[in-house]
Amino acid sequence: MIPTIAKQIDVDRSIRMSGKKNIVLVVGGGGREHAIAYKISQSHKVDEVIVAPGNGGTACAGGKITNID
């Protein structure tokens, strides 16, 4: 049996080696969704965070966060 942490390391390595991007979709337009998107965007495992429909705060957050309508 492989420990959980070892499995996670193998998954992380296979994702990086495959060249695939990790994109997260956050659904909602309030302050809670803004906070969630902000924290998710700080992860090195996430390449892009999309917020739908988003709000003014997520629109100007920049970095990995973008809004869609």
C-alpha positions as CSV (number, residue, x, y, z in Angstrom):
1,M,0.0,0.0,0.0
2,I,1.3,3.4,-1.0
3,P,0.9,6.2,1.6
4,T,-1.4,9.0,0.5
5,I,1.3,11.6,0.4
6,A,3.4,9.5,-2.0
7,K,0.3,9.1,-4.3
8,Q,-0.1,12.9,-4.3
9,I,3.5,13.5,-5.2
10,D,3.1,11.0,-8.1
11,V,0.0,12.8,-9.3
12,D,1.7,16.2,-9.1
13,R,4.7,14.9,-11.0
14,S,2.5,13.3,-13.8
15,I,0.5,16.5,-14.2
16,R,3.7,18.7,-14.6
17,M,5.3,16.2,-17.0
18,S,2.1,16.0,-19.2
19,G,2.2,19.8,-19.8
20,K,-1.5,20.2,-18.9
21,K,-2.6,23.3,-17.2
22,N,-4.6,23.2,-13.9
23,I,-7.5,25.6,-14.3
24,V,-10.1,26.1,-11.5
25,L,-13.6,27.6,-12.1
26,V,-15.2,29.5,-9.2
27,V,-18.9,30.1,-9.7
28,G,-20.4,33.2,-8.1
29,G,-19.9,36.9,-7.9
30,G,-19.7,37.8,-4.2
31,G,-17.0,38.5,-1.7
32,R,-16.8,34.9,-0.6
33,E,-16.0,33.8,-4.2
34,H,-13.4,36.5,-4.4
35,A,-11.7,35.2,-1.3
36,I,-11.9,31.6,-2.5
37,A,-10.4,32.6,-5.9
38,Y,-7.7,34.6,-4.3
39,K,-6.6,31.8,-2.0
40,I,-6.7,29.2,-4.8
41,S,-4.6,31.5,-7.0
42,Q,-1.9,31.4,-4.4
43,S,-1.3,27.7,-4.9
44,H,1.7,26.7,-7.1
45,K,-0.4,23.8,-8.3
46,V,-3.0,26.1,-10.1
47,D,-2.2,27.8,-13.3
48,E,-5.4,29.8,-13.8
49,V,-8.5,30.7,-11.8
50,I,-11.7,31.7,-13.7
51,V,-14.5,33.4,-11.8
52,A,-18.0,33.4,-13.4
53,P,-19.6,35.9,-13.3
54,G,-17.1,37.5,-10.9
55,N,-17.2,41.0,-9.5
56,G,-15.2,44.2,-9.6
57,G,-12.7,42.8,-7.1
58,T,-11.9,39.7,-9.1
59,A,-11.8,41.8,-12.3
60,C,-8.9,43.9,-11.1
61,A,-7.2,41.1,-9.1
62,G,-4.9,40.3,-12.0
63,G,-2.4,37.5,-11.8
64,K,-4.0,34.1,-12.3
65,I,-7.6,35.4,-11.8
66,T,-9.9,36.3,-14.7
67,N,-13.6,36.9,-14.9
68,I,-16.0,35.6,-17.5
69,D,-19.7,36.5,-18.1
